[in-house]
Structure formats: structure tokens, C-alpha cells
């Protein structure tokens, strides 16, 4: 059976840095509150429309292909994980083709699984490669949160947390069953959809976008922070252990743990529960905030570029997010 190997990783973050001090100027918040509750010191905001979700995804994808030593024309499938596609339709996996030189009319899958999008995408890519359907899959996680946030005091719980960016991985087959993706697990519990969601614009309104719906703030994300926190700290360890067991590994076998960068307090609580040394936990939330589907590939790509994660290392990845959705992957990088 073929395994899906990570041939290359890449990331792109917008140039504009927004510090907690910048947010203090527009929202009733403080650097101390944000750092203590979330660990975030700054985040990036995209310069739209140039730095669109698909543009950023393409830059991350080009970096991943360059690291893999592959060409854009080698890619035979694109999976694009985002909750902030450039348009309602078509999806970003199609639009990204305008920034890249793919060969032929390769298939384009958009997946909308919020913070768990990249983990779900890894499972899809692994399955496609195992089945022999595709041989060079580009998996992108890219997000623009900044233009959706309520940047007033009324939206301060979410406005300080989320940021923009993109990451990508190139997956190819390997006949070595000891390398690449060893196990995956993904789950969802839709009864909690409204605990972290964005209600509008919605086709359930007779006219999809009205002044009334904008005035009611339906287009801003809503988060029941404490509820999300409680579920996240349970699901992260549970699902990581599930994949470790499938892979025949234990927590102690892991060289690295890359959690979705939701919040430093969640990362620390999960690391403690699992008994993973903080030195093995990849965290960059202080620089970028929570970039939803982009957070794992950005963190992974950075850790490879700065020499922390090396070929042959055993990496555990886990995510939790809106839906609720959650999942994990064990990969011999
Ligand atoms: N600055 C200052 N005060 C803020 C604030 C901000 N940015 N955001 C909220 N507050 C205030 C609240 O209004 C509240 O004030 P009150 O007591 O006068 O009503 C107070 O801080 C406490 O709010 P609460 O929501 O209970 O705080 P918390 O300790 O739960 O922390 C989160 C809030 C959002 C940081 C926390 O719930 C959390 O981390 N949740 C998980 C979020 C997450 O990771 N989401 C992504 C999942 S993928």
C-alpha cells in the first residue's frame, strides 16, 4: 500500500503586522488581557484585494513546490481548505488556478472545515494517494479573517484572536510504509454549529444580503469562547491518542506536536494533559494569532525552515474548530 509523503511545505503571511497596541487604539482591550488569555502579541492582516485568500494560497503553494523540487505542471489535484474563499462561488481551489501554471484541467476541491480543514485535507490527500487516483496533490490552507471581524469593542473576543495567512503541502506517493502519513482520524459534531459560527449572509434570508441583516451583525463571527475552550481541551488529546494508537505509536514516540494554533492556553493545557514536553510543541500563535485552516501548515513550514523539524521526525498534528470539527494526523516527515 502506498503512503502519502510530504514532499514540500511552504507558507505566506501578509506584510501588514497588527500588534495588540494597534488594537488598543480601536477596541477597549489591553495587550496584557490578550497576552494572558491567548498568548497572541501580533497578527497579520491582508492588504485586500491584492492579498486575496487564493493569492496567498498560491504563494504558499509555490514555496511548497520549490521545496519539493517539483513544478506547478506536476500537480494533478488541488485541495483548498478555507472558510474565507474569495467568492461564495466558485471556490478557491478553482480561483487559485489563475495564479498558477498547472498543466491540463486538474481537479479542484474546496473543503470548508474551518480550523480542522488542513487535517481533513491531509486525510483526503492520503486516501487519494493510497487509492492511486492522484500522484501529486497540492493541499492549501489559506484564510482571511481580518475583513470579517467586528473590530469594535462589541467584537473584541474574536477581533483579537483571528489573523490572516496561508500554508501549503505537496503530497506524493511513497512505497516506504514507514514514512509519510501513518494514521489519520477526523470527527464532527454539528449540534454545536452555533457555538462558533457566522450566520450571514445566508440563503435562509429571502434576500441573501440586506441592510437589516448587516445592521443585526449576522456577518460577524460569533464565538462562545468558554464553550469552545472546554471542548477543545478534551478533543485535542482524545483525537491525537486515537491516531497514535492506529499508527502503533505512543505520545513518547513523538518528536513534535503541532496543534492548530487556536490559543496558547489551549495548546498548553493539551500539552500538559498529554505529558508532552513544551520543547516539543510547535507554537507561533504570538506572531500570527489564529489563522484557522492556515495555522498548521504555517507552523509546520516555519519549523522545517528553521531546522527544528527534520526528515525522519515523527510529528503529531491535531486540530479543533467550528462545527464542531476535530482531527489528527501522525506523520513520519
Ligand atoms: N479585551 C478585554 N476584555 C475582553 C476581551 C478583550 N479582547 N474579550 C472579552 N473580554 C472581557 C469580556 O467582555 C468579559 O468581561 P465581563 O466579565 O465584564 O463580562 C471578560 O473579558 C471575560 O470574558 P470571558 O469570555 O469569560 O473570558 P475568557 O476567560 O473565557 O477568555 C477567550 C475569552 C475567548 C480568550 C477564551 O474563552 C478562549 O480562549 N476560548 C477559546 C477560543 C478559541 O480558541 N477559539 C478558536 C477555536 S478554533
Boltz pocket constraint, residues with backbone or C-beta under 6 A from the ligand:
constraints:
  - pocket:
      binder: B
      contacts: [[A, 28], [A, 29], [A, 30], [A, 33], [A, 34], [A, 37], [A, 38], [A, 115], [A, 156], [A, 157], [A, 160], [A, 223], [A, 224], [A, 225], [A, 226], [A, 227], [A, 228], [A, 229], [A, 262], [A, 263], [A, 265], [A, 266], [A, 290], [A, 320], [A, 321], [A, 322]]
      max_distance: 6.0
